């Protein structure tokens, strides 16, 4: 539980070149822990690249679990909606990337 913040990046998968960042959410440990029953809400994405349009939101569920011996974090990326298009076709192939203590995991 030695983390300071948790970041969620919503990405557009590209078969050629690098994946594009659509937007991100960063939450501090204090913001997550201040909610007695955890956090379960839609959050607006924020801009990563100042030259790119940011639009959309992500539905996250986060809960700090504490018992006498250890603490843990339960995190669910539930859904995203109204995402800005990043492909030439005017659509996106979105996926999420969670970064936590120099580890990352991705949604399909």
Helices and strands as residue ranges (DSSP letters): E 5-12, E 20-28, H 29-33, E 39-44, E 57-66, E 71-81, E 94-100, E 103-106
